[in-house]
């Protein structure tokens, strides 16, 4: 499971994460299904939204994994 998938699960839904970040749910869907990672500018806020259950390092790992493939 990617870090962004884990973050969505922790906060409850794509819509909930989108509301926390001030973006549309469709953006979160794209991160999950198209990009396989969140944009770097949201990493700190996503980690905070999960109360550290998903770390900034976890989210950065999604970036490294998507580059490798």
C-alpha positions as CSV (number, residue, x, y, z in Angstrom):
1,X,0.0,0.0,0.0
2,X,1.4,3.4,-0.9
3,X,1.7,6.2,1.7
4,X,-1.0,8.2,0.0
5,X,-3.4,5.2,0.1
6,X,-2.6,4.8,3.8
7,X,-3.3,8.5,4.4
8,X,-6.7,8.3,2.7
9,X,-7.6,5.3,4.8
10,X,-6.5,7.0,8.0
11,X,-8.4,10.2,7.4
12,X,-11.5,8.2,6.3
13,X,-11.9,9.1,2.6
14,X,-10.6,10.8,-0.4
15,X,-13.1,13.6,0.2
16,X,-12.0,14.1,3.8
17,X,-8.4,14.4,2.7
18,X,-9.3,16.8,-0.1
19,X,-11.2,19.0,2.4
20,X,-8.2,19.0,4.8
21,X,-5.9,20.0,2.0
22,X,-8.3,22.5,0.3
23,X,-8.3,20.6,-3.0
24,X,-11.0,18.7,-5.0
25,X,-11.6,15.1,-4.3
26,X,-10.7,14.4,-8.0
27,X,-7.2,15.6,-7.3
28,X,-6.8,13.0,-4.5
29,X,-8.3,10.4,-6.9
30,X,-5.6,11.3,-9.5
31,X,-2.9,11.0,-6.9
32,X,-4.1,7.5,-6.0
33,X,-4.8,6.1,-9.4
34,X,-2.8,8.1,-11.9
35,X,0.3,9.6,-10.3
36,X,0.6,7.0,-7.4
37,X,1.8,9.8,-5.1
38,X,0.9,13.2,-3.8
39,X,2.4,16.4,-5.0
40,X,5.5,17.3,-2.9
41,X,3.9,20.6,-1.7
42,X,1.2,18.6,0.3
43,X,3.5,16.1,2.0
44,X,3.9,18.0,5.3
45,X,0.1,18.7,5.5
46,X,-0.8,15.1,4.7
47,X,1.5,13.8,7.4
48,X,0.0,16.3,9.9
49,X,-3.5,15.2,8.8
50,X,-2.6,11.6,9.8
51,X,-1.1,12.8,13.1
52,X,2.2,11.4,11.9
53,X,0.9,7.9,11.2
54,X,2.1,8.5,7.6
55,X,5.4,10.3,7.8
56,X,6.9,12.8,5.4
57,X,9.5,10.1,4.7
58,X,6.8,7.6,3.8
59,X,5.2,10.1,1.4
60,X,8.6,10.8,-0.2
61,X,9.1,7.1,-0.7
62,X,6.1,7.2,-3.0
63,X,8.0,9.7,-5.2
64,X,11.1,7.4,-5.3
65,X,9.0,4.4,-6.1
66,X,7.1,6.1,-8.9
67,X,10.4,7.3,-10.5
68,X,11.8,3.8,-10.3
69,X,8.9,2.3,-12.3
